[in-house]
């Protein structure tokens, strides 16, 4: 049995942890490790914690917030990656961990597996459904292009648009690969959608079509267009989008979310606008066809009109019978007028013969008697109504006079009561006022500020005083104040007032 080595230096736990930390960091400053991601945790402060494992071991890893922008991938459990970083220890848990500087997928196969997994997940959410896709406008008035302003892609698009049908182009410059490129592409799509539909002179307005374009490259170069943020921005766009990423054999996830996929940026420009010369030819052909159809239609109508004119009878044939009827009626009209006048004359003569002047006078007399009787009844009724109205007026006048007398008496009683209460209040005020005390011979002493003085101790020599009597005020200056203790106060003897005595201070009681 080995004996314990008592001569070893004694270390604290912190000292031992620090020594282990220095040893590990010195021996493994920077390492490059390949493994599979286990549990991945995104912390609220921006740090990322994860486990890196293989079939026999596991090591903890951390990505500080300052390094997360360099990570192109969304870390998920099961992803095989290659990590470069510093090996260190975490003393609080007595474990070693790797601080990540760079992280990339382990080979093309891992990227393809990640791409397929992300494609299935987004497709399950319905982002790639055909029902979500919009129709492209036939001839957009403004085209928005999201691409790099320095590459050949924008020149190809502009050249192709100029050849086919020149249209205004609004370019949103972005990075098409590298750190932050996915966020810039997504922000450009959202920015185009946020522009106003109608803008003033010189202000940018919302385009009718968006082209997201990039030249060819490897899978890693095109990976920004496989990011979830770009796919969601394309799926949520209200403006139709044409995706033209890479060459015809290159596929990215934005191709499935966009409303139309173009094999190349040049093909995207061809999809965006029709050929102007072909449109002119088609319009000219349609115009000629429309003119020929109109001419044939007019000629057919003209032939039909001629046929109808030949089948119609002449005006003389149509008017012959009405003319005869008019002539016969004109011949019979004088005789009919004379016969009608004679018949009316006979009728008037018969009625005049039945009329008698005596009967008319009797009838008029009866009418006069009826009118006179009606007038007499009307005068009698009017006189009765006037008398009744006068009686009612007299009765109401008496009632009004009675109410007026009662109101005068009530007002007098109320005024007497108010005067009595006012007199009582005045007497009470006079009894409670300090001026009653002044009238009995006392005086009120105030200081220079007008505040009353209640004790002699409040008066200092030379102090300005204001003494108020019942008939006025007197100013004074205080001399030496002599304070008499309460126990030594001399009694005040009241002088008897001589009978019939002269003027003096009265008895307070």
Residue pairs with C-beta under 8 A, 6 or more apart in sequence:
11 19
14 91
17 89
17 91
17 94
18 91
20 89
21 88
21 89
21 91
24 87
24 88
24 89
24 96
25 86
25 87
25 88
28 87
29 86
29 87
30 84
30 85
30 86
30 101
31 84
31 85
31 86
31 87
31 98
32 82
32 83
32 84
33 52
33 59
33 82
33 83
33 85
33 98
34 80
34 81
34 82
34 83
34 106
35 52
35 53
35 54
35 59
35 80
35 81
35 83
36 52
36 53
36 54
36 78
36 79
36 80
36 81
37 50
37 51
37 52
37 75
37 76
37 77
37 78
37 79
37 80
37 81
38 50
38 51
38 52
38 53
38 58
38 77
39 50
39 51
39 77
40 48
40 49
40 50
40 75
40 76
40 77
41 48
41 49
41 50
42 48
43 49
45 65
46 65
46 68
47 62
47 63
47 64
47 65
47 68
48 62
48 63
48 68
48 71
48 75
49 60
49 61
49 62
50 60
50 61
50 62
50 63
50 75
51 58
51 59
51 60
51 61
52 58
52 59
52 60
52 61
52 81
52 83
52 98
53 59
59 96
59 97
59 98
60 90
60 95
60 96
60 97
60 98
61 83
61 85
61 97
61 98
61 99
61 100
62 97
62 98
62 99
62 100
63 71
63 99
63 100
63 103
64 99
67 100
67 101
69 179
69 180
70 101
70 102
70 179
71 100
71 103
72 104
72 179
72 182
72 223
72 224
72 227
73 79
73 81
73 103
73 104
73 105
73 114
74 227
74 228
75 81
75 103
76 114
76 117
79 105
79 110
79 114
80 105
80 106
80 107
80 110
81 103
81 104
81 105
81 106
81 110
82 103
82 104
82 105
82 106
83 98
83 100
83 102
83 103
84 100
84 101
84 102
84 103
85 98
85 99
85 100
85 101
85 102
86 98
86 99
86 101
87 96
87 97
87 98
87 99
88 96
88 97
88 98
88 99
89 95
89 96
89 97
90 96
90 97
105 111
105 114
108 219
111 219
111 220
111 223
112 219
115 219
115 226
115 253
118 226
118 228
118 253
119 253
119 256
122 128
122 228
122 231
122 253
122 256
122 257
123 256
126 132
127 231
127 232
127 235
127 256
127 257
128 256
128 257
132 235
133 259
133 260
134 240
134 259
135 240
135 259
136 209
136 240
136 242
136 259
136 260
136 271
136 272
137 208
137 209
137 240
138 274
139 165
139 167
139 273
139 274
140 167
140 207
140 208
140 209
140 272
140 273
141 167
141 168
141 208
142 167
142 168
142 169
142 170
142 205
142 206
142 207
142 208
143 161
143 167
143 168
143 169
143 170
143 207
143 208
143 209
143 210
143 211
143 272
143 273
144 169
144 170
144 171
144 172
144 192
144 207
144 209
144 210
144 211
144 239
145 154
145 157
145 169
145 170
145 171
145 172
145 210
145 211
145 213
146 172
146 174
146 185
146 188
146 189
146 192
146 210
146 211
146 212
146 213
147 153
147 154
147 157
147 171
147 173
147 174
147 176
147 211
147 212
147 213
147 214
147 265
148 154
148 173
148 174
148 175
148 176
148 214
149 171
149 173
151 176
151 214
151 215
152 215
153 213
153 214
153 215
153 244
153 265
154 171
154 213
156 265
156 266
156 269
157 169
157 211
157 213
157 265
157 266
157 268
157 269
158 169
160 266
160 269
160 270
161 167
161 169
161 269
161 272
161 273
164 269
164 270
164 273
164 274
164 275
164 276
165 273
165 274
165 275
165 276
165 279
166 276
167 272
167 273
170 192
170 204
170 207
172 188
172 191
172 192
174 181
174 184
174 185
174 187
174 188
175 181
175 184
175 224
176 185
176 214
176 215
176 224
177 214
177 217
177 221
177 222
177 223
177 224
178 224
181 224
182 224
182 225
182 227
182 229
182 230
183 229
185 212
185 224
185 225
185 230
185 233
186 227
186 229
186 230
186 232
186 233
189 210
189 212
189 230
189 233
189 234
189 237
189 241
190 233
190 237
192 206
192 207
192 210
192 237
192 239
193 206
193 237
193 238
193 239
195 204
195 205
195 206
195 207
196 203
196 205
196 206
197 205
197 206
198 205
199 205
206 239
207 239
208 239
208 240
209 239
209 240
209 241
209 242
209 272
210 237
210 239
210 240
210 241
210 242
211 241
211 242
211 244
211 262
211 265
211 268
211 269
211 272
212 225
212 234
212 241
212 242
212 243
212 244
212 245
212 254
212 258
213 244
213 245
213 265
213 268
214 222
214 225
214 244
214 245
214 246
214 265
215 246
215 265
216 246
216 247
216 250
217 246
217 250
222 245
222 246
222 250
222 252
224 230
225 243
225 245
225 252
225 253
225 254
226 252
226 253
226 254
230 253
230 254
231 253
231 254
231 256
231 257
232 257
234 241
234 243
234 254
234 257
234 258
235 257
240 259
240 260
241 258
241 259
241 260
242 258
242 259
242 260
242 261
242 262
242 268
242 271
242 272
243 252
243 254
243 255
243 257
243 258
243 260
243 261
243 262
243 268
244 261
244 262
244 263
244 264
244 265
244 267
244 268
245 252
245 254
245 255
246 252
247 263
247 264
248 263
248 264
255 261
260 271
262 268
262 270
262 271
430 436
434 444
435 470
438 444
438 468
438 469
438 470
439 470
440 506
440 508
441 505
441 506
441 508
443 467
443 468
443 469
444 452
444 467
444 468
445 452
445 453
445 459
445 465
445 466
445 467
445 468
446 452
446 453
446 465
446 466
446 467
446 468
447 453
447 458
447 463
447 464
447 465
447 466
448 463
448 464
448 465
448 466
450 466
453 459
453 465
456 481
456 482
456 483
457 481
457 483
459 465
459 478
459 481
460 478
460 481
461 478
461 479
461 480
461 481
462 477
462 478
463 477
463 478
464 475
464 476
464 477
464 478
465 475
465 476
465 477
465 478
466 473
466 474
466 475
466 476
467 473
467 474
467 475
467 476
468 474
484 490
494 507
495 504
497 504
497 506
497 507
